Amino acid sequence: MATVIKKTDHPHVVQVPGVLGGQPVIDGHRISVAAIARFLNGGTSVDEIIATYPHLGAAAIYDAVSYYLNHKDEIDRLIAESTPEALQERYGFAVGEKGRVIFKDQ
């Protein structure tokens, strides 16, 4: 069965069911727009992101940035939902010594 790739309003950004929960990613890669947005929000410049992911190409990185700016509420929500605190609450685990994940029912 072929995977259906959902095109977006940005040529380098797609959504693929089963890849990162279907969130927007750079076409052909598992690098999410949210990951690029986290870099930006952390103070990393676009040039530094391009240097980190040279195999993606500048156009794809800039398109991911553009997607983020055009869909800021959506991507910021995805980022907020994936914080360690949000994941702990959603999945009911605690973080023990040395970062070990402990589920409450164990």
Chimera marker file (.cmm) of the C-alpha trace (Angstrom):
<marker_set name="trace">
<marker id="1" x="0.000" y="0.000" z="0.000" r="1" g="1" b="0" radius="0.5"/>
<marker id="2" x="1.431" y="3.357" z="-1.023" r="1" g="1" b="0" radius="0.5"/>
<marker id="3" x="1.877" y="6.123" z="1.500" r="1" g="1" b="0" radius="0.5"/>
<marker id="4" x="-0.235" y="9.174" z="0.742" r="1" g="1" b="0" radius="0.5"/>
<marker id="5" x="1.804" y="12.348" z="0.987" r="1" g="1" b="0" radius="0.5"/>
<marker id="6" x="-0.298" y="15.425" z="1.694" r="1" g="1" b="0" radius="0.5"/>
<marker id="7" x="1.074" y="18.488" z="-0.049" r="1" g="1" b="0" radius="0.5"/>
<marker id="8" x="0.835" y="21.808" z="1.762" r="1" g="1" b="0" radius="0.5"/>
<marker id="9" x="0.782" y="25.401" z="0.601" r="1" g="1" b="0" radius="0.5"/>
<marker id="10" x="4.602" y="25.299" z="0.738" r="1" g="1" b="0" radius="0.5"/>
<marker id="11" x="6.501" y="23.251" z="-1.865" r="1" g="1" b="0" radius="0.5"/>
<marker id="12" x="9.102" y="21.773" z="0.520" r="1" g="1" b="0" radius="0.5"/>
<marker id="13" x="6.692" y="20.969" z="3.377" r="1" g="1" b="0" radius="0.5"/>
<marker id="14" x="4.448" y="17.893" z="3.400" r="1" g="1" b="0" radius="0.5"/>
<marker id="15" x="2.469" y="15.796" z="5.841" r="1" g="1" b="0" radius="0.5"/>
<marker id="16" x="2.878" y="12.023" z="5.758" r="1" g="1" b="0" radius="0.5"/>
<marker id="17" x="0.629" y="9.760" z="7.824" r="1" g="1" b="0" radius="0.5"/>
<marker id="18" x="2.801" y="7.738" z="10.195" r="1" g="1" b="0" radius="0.5"/>
<marker id="19" x="5.748" y="10.130" z="10.029" r="1" g="1" b="0" radius="0.5"/>
<marker id="20" x="6.042" y="12.163" z="13.232" r="1" g="1" b="0" radius="0.5"/>
<marker id="21" x="2.325" y="11.810" z="13.853" r="1" g="1" b="0" radius="0.5"/>
<marker id="22" x="1.477" y="13.420" z="10.519" r="1" g="1" b="0" radius="0.5"/>
<marker id="23" x="2.876" y="16.801" z="11.490" r="1" g="1" b="0" radius="0.5"/>
<marker id="24" x="4.438" y="19.003" z="8.791" r="1" g="1" b="0" radius="0.5"/>
<marker id="25" x="7.916" y="17.850" z="7.764" r="1" g="1" b="0" radius="0.5"/>
<marker id="26" x="10.448" y="18.795" z="5.136" r="1" g="1" b="0" radius="0.5"/>
<marker id="27" x="9.673" y="16.719" z="2.046" r="1" g="1" b="0" radius="0.5"/>
<marker id="28" x="11.713" y="13.530" z="1.920" r="1" g="1" b="0" radius="0.5"/>
<marker id="29" x="12.938" y="13.877" z="5.506" r="1" g="1" b="0" radius="0.5"/>
<marker id="30" x="11.792" y="13.289" z="9.076" r="1" g="1" b="0" radius="0.5"/>
<marker id="31" x="12.746" y="16.821" z="10.105" r="1" g="1" b="0" radius="0.5"/>
<marker id="32" x="9.653" y="18.638" z="11.280" r="1" g="1" b="0" radius="0.5"/>
<marker id="33" x="8.753" y="22.264" z="10.846" r="1" g="1" b="0" radius="0.5"/>
<marker id="34" x="8.394" y="22.295" z="14.642" r="1" g="1" b="0" radius="0.5"/>
<marker id="35" x="12.061" y="21.259" z="14.992" r="1" g="1" b="0" radius="0.5"/>
<marker id="36" x="13.104" y="24.153" z="12.751" r="1" g="1" b="0" radius="0.5"/>
<marker id="37" x="10.842" y="26.479" z="14.769" r="1" g="1" b="0" radius="0.5"/>
<marker id="38" x="12.450" y="25.309" z="18.028" r="1" g="1" b="0" radius="0.5"/>
<marker id="39" x="15.835" y="26.315" z="16.624" r="1" g="1" b="0" radius="0.5"/>
<marker id="40" x="14.501" y="29.726" z="15.617" r="1" g="1" b="0" radius="0.5"/>
<marker id="41" x="12.767" y="30.277" z="18.949" r="1" g="1" b="0" radius="0.5"/>
<marker id="42" x="15.989" y="29.324" z="20.719" r="1" g="1" b="0" radius="0.5"/>
<marker id="43" x="17.915" y="32.042" z="18.911" r="1" g="1" b="0" radius="0.5"/>
<marker id="44" x="19.539" y="29.958" z="16.180" r="1" g="1" b="0" radius="0.5"/>
<marker id="45" x="19.848" y="31.870" z="12.911" r="1" g="1" b="0" radius="0.5"/>
<marker id="46" x="18.609" y="30.471" z="9.614" r="1" g="1" b="0" radius="0.5"/>
<marker id="47" x="22.220" y="30.343" z="8.400" r="1" g="1" b="0" radius="0.5"/>
<marker id="48" x="23.141" y="28.225" z="11.436" r="1" g="1" b="0" radius="0.5"/>
<marker id="49" x="20.207" y="25.883" z="10.748" r="1" g="1" b="0" radius="0.5"/>
<marker id="50" x="21.354" y="25.525" z="7.137" r="1" g="1" b="0" radius="0.5"/>
<marker id="51" x="24.867" y="24.728" z="8.392" r="1" g="1" b="0" radius="0.5"/>
<marker id="52" x="23.383" y="22.091" z="10.725" r="1" g="1" b="0" radius="0.5"/>
<marker id="53" x="21.345" y="20.470" z="7.932" r="1" g="1" b="0" radius="0.5"/>
<marker id="54" x="23.301" y="21.182" z="4.721" r="1" g="1" b="0" radius="0.5"/>
<marker id="55" x="21.780" y="18.128" z="3.009" r="1" g="1" b="0" radius="0.5"/>
<marker id="56" x="18.335" y="19.774" z="3.112" r="1" g="1" b="0" radius="0.5"/>
<marker id="57" x="19.316" y="22.821" z="1.102" r="1" g="1" b="0" radius="0.5"/>
<marker id="58" x="18.614" y="26.448" z="1.865" r="1" g="1" b="0" radius="0.5"/>
<marker id="59" x="15.320" y="26.533" z="-0.047" r="1" g="1" b="0" radius="0.5"/>
<marker id="60" x="13.824" y="23.748" z="2.093" r="1" g="1" b="0" radius="0.5"/>
<marker id="61" x="14.935" y="25.412" z="5.335" r="1" g="1" b="0" radius="0.5"/>
<marker id="62" x="13.599" y="28.799" z="4.288" r="1" g="1" b="0" radius="0.5"/>
<marker id="63" x="10.348" y="27.157" z="3.191" r="1" g="1" b="0" radius="0.5"/>
<marker id="64" x="10.019" y="25.469" z="6.594" r="1" g="1" b="0" radius="0.5"/>
<marker id="65" x="10.610" y="28.845" z="8.259" r="1" g="1" b="0" radius="0.5"/>
<marker id="66" x="7.987" y="30.404" z="5.989" r="1" g="1" b="0" radius="0.5"/>
<marker id="67" x="5.536" y="27.597" z="6.793" r="1" g="1" b="0" radius="0.5"/>
<marker id="68" x="6.124" y="28.195" z="10.483" r="1" g="1" b="0" radius="0.5"/>
<marker id="69" x="5.490" y="31.920" z="10.164" r="1" g="1" b="0" radius="0.5"/>
<marker id="70" x="2.312" y="31.287" z="8.149" r="1" g="1" b="0" radius="0.5"/>
<marker id="71" x="1.057" y="28.589" z="10.566" r="1" g="1" b="0" radius="0.5"/>
<marker id="72" x="2.557" y="29.876" z="13.809" r="1" g="1" b="0" radius="0.5"/>
<marker id="73" x="-0.390" y="28.984" z="16.058" r="1" g="1" b="0" radius="0.5"/>
<marker id="74" x="-0.487" y="25.401" z="14.777" r="1" g="1" b="0" radius="0.5"/>
<marker id="75" x="3.267" y="24.830" z="15.105" r="1" g="1" b="0" radius="0.5"/>
<marker id="76" x="3.516" y="26.558" z="18.492" r="1" g="1" b="0" radius="0.5"/>
<marker id="77" x="0.713" y="24.260" z="19.701" r="1" g="1" b="0" radius="0.5"/>
<marker id="78" x="2.636" y="21.201" z="18.464" r="1" g="1" b="0" radius="0.5"/>
<marker id="79" x="5.734" y="22.454" z="20.275" r="1" g="1" b="0" radius="0.5"/>
<marker id="80" x="3.789" y="23.065" z="23.510" r="1" g="1" b="0" radius="0.5"/>
<marker id="81" x="2.203" y="19.597" z="23.304" r="1" g="1" b="0" radius="0.5"/>
<marker id="82" x="5.615" y="17.950" z="23.043" r="1" g="1" b="0" radius="0.5"/>
<marker id="83" x="7.310" y="19.504" z="26.073" r="1" g="1" b="0" radius="0.5"/>
<marker id="84" x="8.492" y="16.973" z="28.655" r="1" g="1" b="0" radius="0.5"/>
<marker id="85" x="5.866" y="18.272" z="31.101" r="1" g="1" b="0" radius="0.5"/>
<marker id="86" x="3.034" y="17.905" z="28.583" r="1" g="1" b="0" radius="0.5"/>
<marker id="87" x="4.165" y="14.396" z="27.649" r="1" g="1" b="0" radius="0.5"/>
<marker id="88" x="4.416" y="13.398" z="31.308" r="1" g="1" b="0" radius="0.5"/>
<marker id="89" x="0.859" y="14.544" z="31.888" r="1" g="1" b="0" radius="0.5"/>
<marker id="90" x="-0.516" y="12.939" z="28.710" r="1" g="1" b="0" radius="0.5"/>
<marker id="91" x="1.181" y="9.562" z="29.127" r="1" g="1" b="0" radius="0.5"/>
<marker id="92" x="1.335" y="9.371" z="32.906" r="1" g="1" b="0" radius="0.5"/>
<marker id="93" x="5.017" y="8.868" z="33.540" r="1" g="1" b="0" radius="0.5"/>
<marker id="94" x="7.603" y="10.319" z="35.850" r="1" g="1" b="0" radius="0.5"/>
<marker id="95" x="11.293" y="10.891" z="35.278" r="1" g="1" b="0" radius="0.5"/>
<marker id="96" x="13.420" y="9.167" z="37.858" r="1" g="1" b="0" radius="0.5"/>
<marker id="97" x="17.087" y="9.140" z="38.639" r="1" g="1" b="0" radius="0.5"/>
<marker id="98" x="19.444" y="9.504" z="35.697" r="1" g="1" b="0" radius="0.5"/>
<marker id="99" x="16.521" y="10.476" z="33.459" r="1" g="1" b="0" radius="0.5"/>
<marker id="100" x="14.875" y="7.052" z="33.587" r="1" g="1" b="0" radius="0.5"/>
<marker id="101" x="11.228" y="7.128" z="32.493" r="1" g="1" b="0" radius="0.5"/>
<marker id="102" x="8.923" y="5.393" z="34.968" r="1" g="1" b="0" radius="0.5"/>
<marker id="103" x="5.279" y="4.745" z="34.104" r="1" g="1" b="0" radius="0.5"/>
<marker id="104" x="2.948" y="5.075" z="37.062" r="1" g="1" b="0" radius="0.5"/>
<marker id="105" x="1.342" y="1.651" z="36.581" r="1" g="1" b="0" radius="0.5"/>
<marker id="106" x="4.673" y="-0.157" z="36.947" r="1" g="1" b="0" radius="0.5"/>
<link id1="1" id2="2" r="1" g="1" b="0" radius="0.2"/>
<link id1="2" id2="3" r="1" g="1" b="0" radius="0.2"/>
<link id1="3" id2="4" r="1" g="1" b="0" radius="0.2"/>
<link id1="4" id2="5" r="1" g="1" b="0" radius="0.2"/>
<link id1="5" id2="6" r="1" g="1" b="0" radius="0.2"/>
<link id1="6" id2="7" r="1" g="1" b="0" radius="0.2"/>
<link id1="7" id2="8" r="1" g="1" b="0" radius="0.2"/>
<link id1="8" id2="9" r="1" g="1" b="0" radius="0.2"/>
<link id1="9" id2="10" r="1" g="1" b="0" radius="0.2"/>
<link id1="10" id2="11" r="1" g="1" b="0" radius="0.2"/>
<link id1="11" id2="12" r="1" g="1" b="0" radius="0.2"/>
<link id1="12" id2="13" r="1" g="1" b="0" radius="0.2"/>
<link id1="13" id2="14" r="1" g="1" b="0" radius="0.2"/>
<link id1="14" id2="15" r="1" g="1" b="0" radius="0.2"/>
<link id1="15" id2="16" r="1" g="1" b="0" radius="0.2"/>
<link id1="16" id2="17" r="1" g="1" b="0" radius="0.2"/>
<link id1="17" id2="18" r="1" g="1" b="0" radius="0.2"/>
<link id1="18" id2="19" r="1" g="1" b="0" radius="0.2"/>
<link id1="19" id2="20" r="1" g="1" b="0" radius="0.2"/>
<link id1="20" id2="21" r="1" g="1" b="0" radius="0.2"/>
<link id1="21" id2="22" r="1" g="1" b="0" radius="0.2"/>
<link id1="22" id2="23" r="1" g="1" b="0" radius="0.2"/>
<link id1="23" id2="24" r="1" g="1" b="0" radius="0.2"/>
<link id1="24" id2="25" r="1" g="1" b="0" radius="0.2"/>
<link id1="25" id2="26" r="1" g="1" b="0" radius="0.2"/>
<link id1="26" id2="27" r="1" g="1" b="0" radius="0.2"/>
<link id1="27" id2="28" r="1" g="1" b="0" radius="0.2"/>
<link id1="28" id2="29" r="1" g="1" b="0" radius="0.2"/>
<link id1="29" id2="30" r="1" g="1" b="0" radius="0.2"/>
<link id1="30" id2="31" r="1" g="1" b="0" radius="0.2"/>
<link id1="31" id2="32" r="1" g="1" b="0" radius="0.2"/>
<link id1="32" id2="33" r="1" g="1" b="0" radius="0.2"/>
<link id1="33" id2="34" r="1" g="1" b="0" radius="0.2"/>
<link id1="34" id2="35" r="1" g="1" b="0" radius="0.2"/>
<link id1="35" id2="36" r="1" g="1" b="0" radius="0.2"/>
<link id1="36" id2="37" r="1" g="1" b="0" radius="0.2"/>
<link id1="37" id2="38" r="1" g="1" b="0" radius="0.2"/>
<link id1="38" id2="39" r="1" g="1" b="0" radius="0.2"/>
<link id1="39" id2="40" r="1" g="1" b="0" radius="0.2"/>
<link id1="40" id2="41" r="1" g="1" b="0" radius="0.2"/>
<link id1="41" id2="42" r="1" g="1" b="0" radius="0.2"/>
<link id1="42" id2="43" r="1" g="1" b="0" radius="0.2"/>
<link id1="43" id2="44" r="1" g="1" b="0" radius="0.2"/>
<link id1="44" id2="45" r="1" g="1" b="0" radius="0.2"/>
<link id1="45" id2="46" r="1" g="1" b="0" radius="0.2"/>
<link id1="46" id2="47" r="1" g="1" b="0" radius="0.2"/>
<link id1="47" id2="48" r="1" g="1" b="0" radius="0.2"/>
<link id1="48" id2="49" r="1" g="1" b="0" radius="0.2"/>
<link id1="49" id2="50" r="1" g="1" b="0" radius="0.2"/>
<link id1="50" id2="51" r="1" g="1" b="0" radius="0.2"/>
<link id1="51" id2="52" r="1" g="1" b="0" radius="0.2"/>
<link id1="52" id2="53" r="1" g="1" b="0" radius="0.2"/>
<link id1="53" id2="54" r="1" g="1" b="0" radius="0.2"/>
<link id1="54" id2="55" r="1" g="1" b="0" radius="0.2"/>
<link id1="55" id2="56" r="1" g="1" b="0" radius="0.2"/>
<link id1="56" id2="57" r="1" g="1" b="0" radius="0.2"/>
<link id1="57" id2="58" r="1" g="1" b="0" radius="0.2"/>
<link id1="58" id2="59" r="1" g="1" b="0" radius="0.2"/>
<link id1="59" id2="60" r="1" g="1" b="0" radius="0.2"/>
<link id1="60" id2="61" r="1" g="1" b="0" radius="0.2"/>
<link id1="61" id2="62" r="1" g="1" b="0" radius="0.2"/>
<link id1="62" id2="63" r="1" g="1" b="0" radius="0.2"/>
<link id1="63" id2="64" r="1" g="1" b="0" radius="0.2"/>
<link id1="64" id2="65" r="1" g="1" b="0" radius="0.2"/>
<link id1="65" id2="66" r="1" g="1" b="0" radius="0.2"/>
<link id1="66" id2="67" r="1" g="1" b="0" radius="0.2"/>
<link id1="67" id2="68" r="1" g="1" b="0" radius="0.2"/>
<link id1="68" id2="69" r="1" g="1" b="0" radius="0.2"/>
<link id1="69" id2="70" r="1" g="1" b="0" radius="0.2"/>
<link id1="70" id2="71" r="1" g="1" b="0" radius="0.2"/>
<link id1="71" id2="72" r="1" g="1" b="0" radius="0.2"/>
<link id1="72" id2="73" r="1" g="1" b="0" radius="0.2"/>
<link id1="73" id2="74" r="1" g="1" b="0" radius="0.2"/>
<link id1="74" id2="75" r="1" g="1" b="0" radius="0.2"/>
<link id1="75" id2="76" r="1" g="1" b="0" radius="0.2"/>
<link id1="76" id2="77" r="1" g="1" b="0" radius="0.2"/>
<link id1="77" id2="78" r="1" g="1" b="0" radius="0.2"/>
<link id1="78" id2="79" r="1" g="1" b="0" radius="0.2"/>
<link id1="79" id2="80" r="1" g="1" b="0" radius="0.2"/>
<link id1="80" id2="81" r="1" g="1" b="0" radius="0.2"/>
<link id1="81" id2="82" r="1" g="1" b="0" radius="0.2"/>
<link id1="82" id2="83" r="1" g="1" b="0" radius="0.2"/>
<link id1="83" id2="84" r="1" g="1" b="0" radius="0.2"/>
<link id1="84" id2="85" r="1" g="1" b="0" radius="0.2"/>
<link id1="85" id2="86" r="1" g="1" b="0" radius="0.2"/>
<link id1="86" id2="87" r="1" g="1" b="0" radius="0.2"/>
<link id1="87" id2="88" r="1" g="1" b="0" radius="0.2"/>
<link id1="88" id2="89" r="1" g="1" b="0" radius="0.2"/>
<link id1="89" id2="90" r="1" g="1" b="0" radius="0.2"/>
<link id1="90" id2="91" r="1" g="1" b="0" radius="0.2"/>
<link id1="91" id2="92" r="1" g="1" b="0" radius="0.2"/>
<link id1="92" id2="93" r="1" g="1" b="0" radius="0.2"/>
<link id1="93" id2="94" r="1" g="1" b="0" radius="0.2"/>
<link id1="94" id2="95" r="1" g="1" b="0" radius="0.2"/>
<link id1="95" id2="96" r="1" g="1" b="0" radius="0.2"/>
<link id1="96" id2="97" r="1" g="1" b="0" radius="0.2"/>
<link id1="97" id2="98" r="1" g="1" b="0" radius="0.2"/>
<link id1="98" id2="99" r="1" g="1" b="0" radius="0.2"/>
<link id1="99" id2="100" r="1" g="1" b="0" radius="0.2"/>
<link id1="100" id2="101" r="1" g="1" b="0" radius="0.2"/>
<link id1="101" id2="102" r="1" g="1" b="0" radius="0.2"/>
<link id1="102" id2="103" r="1" g="1" b="0" radius="0.2"/>
<link id1="103" id2="104" r="1" g="1" b="0" radius="0.2"/>
<link id1="104" id2="105" r="1" g="1" b="0" radius="0.2"/>
<link id1="105" id2="106" r="1" g="1" b="0" radius="0.2"/>
</marker_set>
